[in-house]
Amino acid sequence: MNSNWFKLVMKLTGVRYGKGLQLKGVPVIFNQRGAELTIGDGCVIKSSFLSNLVGLYSRTIIVTRRPDAYIRIGSHVGISGATIFARKGITIGDHTAIGGNVKILDNDFHPVELEARQRYHSGGSADPELIPAREIVIGNNCFIGCNAIILKGTVLGDGCVVGAGAVVAGRFEPGCVIAGNPARVIRKLGEAKA
């Protein structure tokens, strides 16, 4: 699909995007009616296998799931084959780089309690409020390494660096280097390496 046609489809579904949006390949971008999905100026969204040499497993997927959900992506953000899925809200600051195959998920996708989960999987109506969700905030000038997972409720201060494959939950001050599973601060930028 031609990227100009895809941009038209985005506009028709209520996605707002700024000047200079570059689409390399065809992403999956869906905005639930009543939700907010905005992408700032000068963003690059890569969705084809060879658009990032780390090797993308799938196209970029950016989805708002509920009418009151939001995804706000700042300006000059790079995204490569990532999944960004919001039931509540995700904010990504300016000049942030999101590496290949990253997952940013503000919810658990399923109820946690056994009874509610069984009802959900058997086709019954699971109350969406039973699916835990908390907003994610990623600051400006962050770098999230390939295959990292950013979980619900995470707050990354400006300038944070997340190591490849990290599983991140919690609040992190600006300028932290975070790695591991579970992720922890391994140093602060500007400090001498140990």
HELIX and SHEET records of a PDB file:
HELIX    1   1 SER A    3  LEU A   12  1                                  10    
HELIX    2   2 PHE A   49  SER A   51  5                                   3    
HELIX    3   3 LEU A  114  HIS A  121  1                                   8    
HELIX    4   4 PRO A  128  LEU A  130  5                                   3    
SHEET    1   A 7 VAL A  15  TYR A  17  0                                        
SHEET    2   A 7 GLU A  36  ILE A  39  1                                        
SHEET    3   A 7 TYR A  70  ILE A  73  1                                        
SHEET    4   A 7 GLY A  89  ILE A  92  1                                        
SHEET    5   A 7 ILE A 136  ILE A 138  1                                        
SHEET    6   A 7 VAL A 155  LEU A 156  1                                        
SHEET    7   A 7 ARG A 171  PHE A 172  1                                        
SHEET    1   B 8 GLN A  22  LYS A  24  0                                        
SHEET    2   B 8 VAL A  44  LYS A  46  1                                        
SHEET    3   B 8 GLY A  78  SER A  80  1                                        
SHEET    4   B 8 ALA A  97  ILE A  98  1                                        
SHEET    5   B 8 PHE A 143  ILE A 144  1                                        
SHEET    6   B 8 VAL A 161  VAL A 162  1                                        
SHEET    7   B 8 CYS A 176  GLY A 180  1                                        
SHEET    8   B 8 ALA A 183  LYS A 188 -1                                        
SHEET    1   C 6 VAL A  28  ASN A  31  0                                        
SHEET    2   C 6 ILE A  61  THR A  64  1                                        
SHEET    3   C 6 THR A  83  ALA A  86  1                                        
SHEET    4   C 6 LYS A 103  LEU A 105  1                                        
SHEET    5   C 6 ILE A 149  ILE A 150  1                                        
SHEET    6   C 6 VAL A 167  VAL A 168  1                                        
END                                                                             
